């Protein structure tokens, strides 16, 4: 399985200036390539290379490998845009938003990430330095640092391209590593049910409740501060809001990693599988009041599910996704389904047998029971099938889109 390992570069001021000039040149070239692709309707990598390769090398002074990566980056961006149009993420065909998006060429930020292959970047892991290509020539001895686990993974499993990234004035390399997977456990003793929620981010069928009140207080404080900054509407307020947004994103990612790590470790220790809810399209399905919508949209449930899935694959723990319908209203003891069973957010009282439990724990037990049944029938998931091309797909589903389809979409939407 592929994992991305992030290492932080420690360049000198001269080295940092060379890296910045390289990113700027590569992204200026990529923007020009995007304009050529838009004008000629040539969105495939090799077609686009015939029109732009020589000019990119001559005008921006890029090497052969760098020029090819710049052209491929522009082609991949148009392919991703075509896939988004096909999914319906940019609005229905003929509406204003897709017209504004595809009615002009794609552009790249001056500090957008740039891919490097082994011909442009070499690693000296023992010395913790890299030799990297820049527009000013090969630059050797650029120091980097990272955690011990990341360095071990980098030394053993690095394979493929790495991305040069500048974030808030700091320089990073995102290296692709091909990490071997542990053979999957084909005979789990049981399943660990996981109920995902708003008040409690994750509750297991063992009764462990993770990320509750303290996290929600932090999220409420961040939301209030964000509203104040938006009302102030000044440049300094916008800059601070951007910094806060990144901080909130890092905190959510860190907490999701910790929750996923605990769940997978517990399942691996007890030789169990993991049962998750299939929350695809949850934001479109639920009907909530306005204050509740803000809370629902402020946490990355899909990210947590992805973290659990890839950590489970790495550990050889099977993961089963079940239909979450009525798990919060069903009694885990007798199976009685009633809306009145959910007395409050945290309390479940069955109207049939009188069973009392924490509502989220009761839901996680129902999820565990559904996973057992699916596994007994030989199914790995109760998730719905991917929608047809004519229907709007939910974010996170992977649907490919060909360049020919994008060529047809551009004139239709741009001319509407």
C-alpha positions in Angstrom: 0.0 0.0 0.0 1.1 3.5 -0.7 1.7 6.0 2.1 2.9 9.6 2.0 5.7 10.5 4.4 6.3 14.1 5.1 9.7 15.4 5.9 10.6 19.0 6.7 13.5 20.6 4.8 15.9 22.9 6.6 17.3 25.0 3.8 19.7 27.9 4.2 18.4 31.3 3.0 20.2 30.9 -0.3 18.8 27.4 -0.7 15.3 28.6 0.2 15.5 31.4 -2.4 16.5 28.8 -5.1 13.6 26.5 -4.1 11.2 29.5 -4.3 12.4 30.5 -7.7 12.0 26.9 -8.9 8.4 26.6 -7.7 7.5 30.0 -9.2 9.0 29.0 -12.6 7.4 25.6 -12.7 4.0 27.0 -11.9 4.2 29.9 -14.3 5.1 27.3 -17.0 2.2 25.0 -15.9 -0.2 28.0 -16.1 1.0 28.7 -19.7 0.6 25.0 -20.6 -3.0 25.1 -19.2 -3.7 28.0 -21.5 -2.4 26.1 -24.5 -4.4 23.0 -23.5 -7.6 25.1 -23.3 -7.1 26.8 -26.6 -6.2 23.7 -28.6 -8.5 21.3 -26.6 -5.5 19.0 -26.1 -5.9 17.6 -22.6 -3.9 14.3 -22.9 -0.4 14.4 -21.6 1.3 13.2 -24.8 -0.8 15.4 -27.1 0.0 18.4 -24.9 3.7 17.6 -24.8 4.0 18.0 -28.6 2.7 21.6 -28.4 4.5 22.8 -25.3 7.6 20.7 -24.4 10.2 22.8 -26.4 8.8 26.2 -25.3 8.7 25.2 -21.6 12.4 24.2 -21.7 13.5 27.3 -23.5 11.4 30.0 -22.0 11.6 28.9 -18.3 14.9 27.1 -18.4 13.5 23.9 -17.1 15.3 20.5 -17.4 13.8 17.7 -19.5 12.3 15.9 -16.5 11.0 19.1 -14.9 9.3 20.1 -18.2 7.6 16.7 -18.5 6.3 16.9 -14.9 5.0 20.4 -15.5 3.0 19.3 -18.6 1.7 16.2 -16.8 0.6 18.4 -13.9 -1.5 20.6 -16.2 -3.0 17.5 -17.9 -3.8 15.9 -14.6 -5.5 19.1 -13.4 -7.8 19.1 -16.5 -8.6 15.4 -16.0 -9.5 16.1 -12.4 -11.8 19.0 -13.5 -13.5 16.7 -16.0 -14.1 14.1 -13.3 -15.6 16.8 -11.0 -17.9 17.9 -13.8 -19.0 14.3 -14.4 -19.6 13.8 -10.7 -21.7 17.0 -10.5 -19.6 18.6 -7.8 -19.5 21.9 -9.7 -23.3 22.0 -10.1 -25.7 20.7 -12.8 -24.7 21.1 -16.4 -25.8 24.4 -17.8 -25.8 26.2 -14.5 -23.6 29.3 -13.8 -20.9 27.8 -11.6 -19.7 25.1 -14.0 -19.7 27.8 -16.8 -17.4 30.1 -14.8 -15.1 27.1 -13.9 -14.6 25.7 -17.4 -15.0 28.9 -19.3 -11.4 29.9 -18.8 -8.0 28.1 -18.5 -6.8 26.6 -15.3 -4.1 28.5 -13.4 -1.6 27.4 -10.7 -0.6 29.3 -7.6 3.0 30.5 -7.6 3.8 28.1 -4.7 1.8 25.1 -5.8 3.4 21.7 -5.2 5.8 20.4 -7.8 6.5 16.7 -8.3 10.1 15.3 -8.4 11.3 11.9 -9.6 14.5 10.1 -8.8 16.3 11.9 -11.6 15.6 15.2 -10.1 15.9 14.3 -6.4 18.2 11.9 -4.5 18.0 11.1 -0.8 20.9 10.6 1.6 18.8 9.2 4.4 21.7 8.4 6.7 23.1 11.9 6.5 19.5 13.4 6.4 20.2 15.5 3.4 18.8 15.6 -0.2 20.2 16.6 -3.5 17.5 18.5 -5.5 17.2 20.1 -8.9 16.5 23.8 -9.1 16.3 26.3 -12.0 19.8 27.5 -10.8 21.3 24.0 -11.0 21.6 20.9 -8.8 21.6 21.9 -5.1 23.3 19.4 -2.8 23.3 19.0 1.0 19.8 20.3 1.8 19.1 19.1 5.3 15.8 17.6 6.4 14.3 16.3 9.5 11.3 14.1 10.5 10.1 11.7 13.2 11.9 8.4 13.8 9.0 6.3 12.4 8.8 8.4 9.3 12.6 8.2 8.8 12.5 4.4 9.1 9.6 4.2 6.6 11.5 6.5 4.3 14.7 4.5 4.4 13.0 1.1 3.9 10.1 1.7 1.5 10.5 5.0 -0.4 9.5 4.5 -4.0 8.3 6.8 -6.8 7.8 10.5 -6.9 8.1 13.1 -4.1 6.3 16.5 -4.0 8.0 19.7 -3.1 5.6 21.8 -1.0 5.9 25.3 0.6 3.5 25.9 3.4 3.5 29.1 5.5 7.1 29.8 4.6 8.3 26.2 5.6 9.5 23.7 3.0 8.4 20.1 2.9 8.9 17.0 0.8 6.1 14.5 0.6 7.6 11.1 -0.3 5.7 8.2 -1.7 6.4 4.9 0.1 5.3 1.4 -0.8 4.6 -0.2 2.6 3.8 -3.9 2.6 0.5 -4.9 4.0 0.0 -7.5 6.8 -2.0 -10.5 5.6 -5.6 -9.9 6.4 -7.2 -11.8 9.2 -9.7 -14.0 7.4 -11.2 -15.5 10.6 -11.8 -12.7 13.1 -13.2 -13.7 16.5 -15.7 -10.9 16.5 -16.1 -7.3 15.4 -15.5 -4.0 17.1 -18.5 -1.8 16.3 -17.8 2.0 15.9 -20.5 4.6 16.1 -19.5 8.0 14.7 -21.3 11.0 16.0 -21.3 14.8 16.5 -21.2 15.0 20.3 -19.0 12.0 20.7 -16.8 11.6 17.6 -16.4 7.8 18.0 -17.9 5.3 20.4 -17.0 1.6 20.4 -19.1 -1.4 21.2 -16.7 -2.0 24.2 -18.0 1.2 25.7 -15.0 3.5 24.9 -16.1 7.1 24.1 -13.5 9.2 22.4 -13.3 13.0 21.8 -16.3 14.3 23.6 -17.1 17.4 25.5 -13.6 19.0 25.6 -13.2 18.8 21.8 -16.7 20.2 21.2 -15.9 23.2 23.5 -12.8 23.9 21.4 -14.8 23.6 18.2 -17.4 26.0 19.5 -14.8 28.5 20.5 -13.1 28.3 17.1 -16.5 28.8 15.4 -17.3 31.9 17.5 -13.9 33.4 16.7 -14.3 32.7 13.0 -17.7 34.5 13.0 -16.1 37.5 14.7 -13.3 37.6 12.1 -15.7 37.3 9.2 -17.7 40.2 10.6 -14.7 42.4 11.0 -13.9 41.9 7.2 -10.4 43.4 7.1 -7.2 42.1 5.5 -5.6 41.3 8.9 -8.8 39.5 10.0 -8.8 37.5 6.8 -5.1 36.5 7.3 -5.8 35.5 10.9 -8.9 33.5 9.8 -6.8 31.6 7.3 -4.2 30.7 10.0 -7.0 29.6 12.3 -8.6 27.5 9.6 -5.3 25.7 9.1 -4.9 25.2 12.8 -8.4 23.7 13.1 -7.6 21.4 10.1 -4.4 20.2 11.7 -6.2 19.6 15.1 -9.0 17.6 13.4 -6.4 15.6 11.5 -4.4 14.9 14.6 -7.4 13.7 16.6 -8.7 11.6 13.8 -5.3 9.9 13.5 -5.3 9.2 17.3 -8.8 7.8 17.3 -8.1 5.6 14.3 -4.8 4.4 15.8 -6.6 3.4 19.0 -9.5 1.6 17.3 -7.2 -0.4 15.0 -4.8 -1.3 17.8 -7.6 -2.6 20.0 -9.1 -4.6 17.1 -5.7 -6.1 16.3 -4.9 -6.9 19.9 -8.2 -8.8 20.3 -8.2 -10.5 16.9 -11.4 -8.7 15.8 -12.5 -6.9 12.7 -13.8 -3.4 12.6 -17.4 -2.5 11.8 -18.1 1.1 10.5 -21.1 2.9 9.4 -21.3 3.7 5.7 -21.9 7.5 5.9 -21.7 8.2 2.2 -24.0 11.2 1.5 -24.8 11.7 5.2 -24.9 15.5 4.7 -27.4 15.3 2.0 -29.6 12.7 3.8 -30.1 14.2 7.2 -32.5 17.0 8.0 -31.2 19.3 10.7 -31.8 22.8 12.1 -29.3 25.5 11.1 -27.2 25.4 14.3 -26.9 21.6 14.0 -25.8 21.9 10.4 -22.8 23.9 11.4 -21.7 21.2 13.8 -22.3 18.4 11.4 -20.3 20.0 8.6 -17.4 21.0 10.9 -15.9 17.5 11.4 -14.2 15.3 8.8 -16.1 12.0 9.2 -14.9 10.7 5.8 -11.3 11.4 6.8 -11.6 9.4 10.0 -13.1 6.5 8.1 -10.2 6.7 5.6 -7.6 6.7 8.4 -9.2 3.7 10.1 -9.4 1.9 6.7 -5.7 2.4 5.7 -4.4 1.7 9.2 -6.5 -1.5 9.3 -5.1 -2.6 6.0 -1.6 -2.0 7.2 -2.3 -4.1 10.3 -4.3 -6.9 8.5 -7.5 -6.1 10.3 -10.7 -6.6 8.2 -13.1 -3.7 7.9 -16.8 -4.1 7.2 -19.1 -1.1 6.4 -22.8 -1.4 7.3 -26.0 0.5 6.6 -26.4 3.0 9.5 -30.2 3.2 9.1 -32.1 3.0 12.5 -29.0 1.9 14.4 -29.8 4.6 17.0 -33.4 3.6 17.4 -32.9 -0.2 17.5 -32.5 -2.0 20.8 -29.3 -4.0 20.9 -30.9 -6.6 23.2 -34.3 -7.4 21.8 -34.2 -5.7 18.4 -37.2 -3.5 19.0 -37.2 -0.4 16.7 -38.9 2.8 17.9 -38.1 6.5 17.6 -39.1 6.9 21.3 -36.3 4.5 22.4 -33.8 7.4 22.0 -34.8 9.4 25.0 -32.0 12.0 24.6 -28.7 12.4 22.9 -26.9 10.2 25.4 -29.7 8.0 26.8 -31.4 4.9 25.3 -34.3 3.2 26.9 -36.1 0.4 25.1 -39.9 0.7 25.2 -40.3 -3.1 24.8 -37.8 -4.8 27.1 -36.7 -1.8 29.3 -33.0 -2.2 28.3 -31.0 1.0 29.3 -27.7 2.0 27.8 -25.7 4.9 26.5 -27.2 5.7 23.2 -24.0 5.7 21.2 -22.8 2.5 22.7 -26.2 0.9 21.9 -25.7 2.1 18.3 -22.2 0.7 18.1 -23.5 -2.7 19.3 -26.1 -2.7 16.5 -23.4 -1.9 14.0 -21.3 -4.8 15.3 -24.3 -7.1 14.9 -24.9 -6.1 11.3 -21.2 -6.6 10.6 -21.4 -10.1 12.0 -24.3 -10.9 9.7 -22.6 -9.4 6.6 -19.4 -11.4 7.4 -21.5 -14.6 7.8 -23.0 -14.1 4.4 -19.6 -13.4 2.9 -20.2 -9.7 2.2 -17.7 -7.0 3.0 -20.0 -4.0 2.8 -23.6 -2.9 2.8 -22.6 0.3 1.1 -24.8 1.3 -1.9 -23.4 0.9 -5.4 -21.8 3.9 -7.2 -24.4 6.1 -8.9 -24.8 6.1 -12.6 -23.1 8.8 -14.7 -26.3 10.7 -14.9 -26.7 11.0 -11.2 -24.8 13.3 -8.8 -22.1 11.4 -7.0 -21.2 12.0 -3.4 -17.7 13.4 -2.5 -15.2 10.7 -1.9 -16.4 8.2 -4.6 -13.9 7.6 -7.3 -15.3 7.9 -10.8 -13.0 8.2 -13.8 -13.6 10.7 -16.6 -11.9 10.5 -20.0 -10.4 13.4 -21.9 -13.0 12.9 -24.7 -15.8 13.5 -22.1 -14.1 16.7 -20.9 -13.9 18.0 -24.5 -17.6 17.5 -24.8 -18.4 19.2 -21.5 -16.3 22.3 -22.0 -18.2 23.8 -25.0 -21.6 22.8 -23.6 -21.0 24.5 -20.2 -18.9 27.4 -21.4 -21.5 28.3 -24.1 -24.5 28.1 -21.8 
